[in-house]
Amino acid sequence: MPPAETLTITLPPDMLRALRESVEAGAHATIDDALGAAVRAWQRQRREDAEHLETIRARIRRSLDDPRPSLSLEEVEAHMEALFAETRRDRRRA
């Protein structure tokens, strides 16, 4: 790991208070540790968001590459109505 670098930041009072409370509660040893945890969580969320977006893009690509003919609006509505009817029947049975 490269050596630590000093960084000066300005935080709104509510964020600084949350960091201090985290340290006082023992969740983190120092504010630096709390900030490090926050950055790691942010990095993890960015990775998860990127993976989710890639999954959506892959589904769109598969849909666009699907050789089957597109459905008409009437066909979609009929299919959706059949699904809704099936759901209603399943709920009545439950």
C-alpha positions in Angstrom: 0.0 0.0 0.0 1.4 3.4 -0.9 2.2 5.8 2.0 -0.6 7.8 3.4 -1.1 11.3 2.1 -2.4 14.3 4.0 -5.6 15.7 2.7 -7.5 18.7 4.0 -11.3 18.6 3.5 -14.2 20.7 4.7 -17.3 18.8 5.9 -20.7 20.0 6.7 -21.4 20.0 10.5 -23.8 17.0 10.3 -21.2 14.8 8.6 -18.5 15.8 11.0 -20.9 15.1 13.9 -21.7 11.7 12.5 -17.9 10.9 12.2 -17.3 12.0 15.8 -20.2 10.0 17.1 -19.0 6.9 15.3 -15.6 7.3 17.0 -17.2 8.0 20.4 -19.4 5.0 20.0 -16.4 2.8 19.4 -17.3 1.9 15.8 -14.0 3.4 14.6 -10.8 4.2 16.4 -10.3 7.5 14.8 -12.0 9.9 12.4 -9.4 8.8 9.8 -10.6 5.2 10.2 -14.2 6.3 9.9 -13.5 8.2 6.7 -11.6 5.3 5.3 -14.6 3.0 6.0 -16.8 5.6 4.3 -14.6 5.7 1.2 -14.5 1.9 1.1 -18.3 1.7 1.3 -18.5 4.3 -1.5 -16.1 2.3 -3.6 -18.1 -0.9 -3.0 -21.3 0.9 -3.9 -19.8 2.2 -7.1 -18.7 -1.3 -8.1 -22.1 -2.7 -7.3 -23.8 0.0 -9.3 -21.4 -0.6 -12.3 -22.2 -4.3 -12.1 -25.9 -3.7 -12.0 -25.7 -1.3 -14.9 -23.7 -3.9 -16.9 -26.3 -6.5 -16.2 -29.0 -4.1 -17.5 -27.0 -3.4 -20.6 -26.4 -7.1 -21.2 -30.2 -7.7 -20.9 -30.8 -4.9 -23.4 -28.2 -6.3 -25.8 -29.8 -9.8 -25.6 -33.2 -8.2 -26.2 -32.1 -6.2 -29.2 -30.2 -9.3 -30.6 -33.2 -11.6 -30.1 -34.2 -12.9 -33.5 -37.8 -13.5 -32.5 -40.3 -11.0 -34.0 -41.4 -8.1 -31.8 -44.8 -8.4 -30.2 -47.6 -6.1 -31.1 -49.2 -4.0 -28.4 -52.3 -6.3 -28.5 -50.1 -9.4 -27.9 -48.3 -7.8 -25.0 -51.7 -6.7 -23.4 -53.1 -10.2 -23.9 -50.0 -11.8 -22.3 -50.1 -9.3 -19.4 -53.8 -10.0 -18.8 -53.1 -13.7 -18.8 -50.3 -13.2 -16.2 -52.6 -11.0 -14.0 -55.4 -13.6 -14.2 -53.0 -16.3 -13.2 -51.9 -14.2 -10.2 -55.5 -13.6 -9.2 -56.2 -17.3 -9.3 -53.1 -18.2 -7.3 -54.1 -15.6 -4.6 -57.6 -17.0 -4.3 -56.1 -20.5 -3.8 -53.7 -19.3 -1.1 
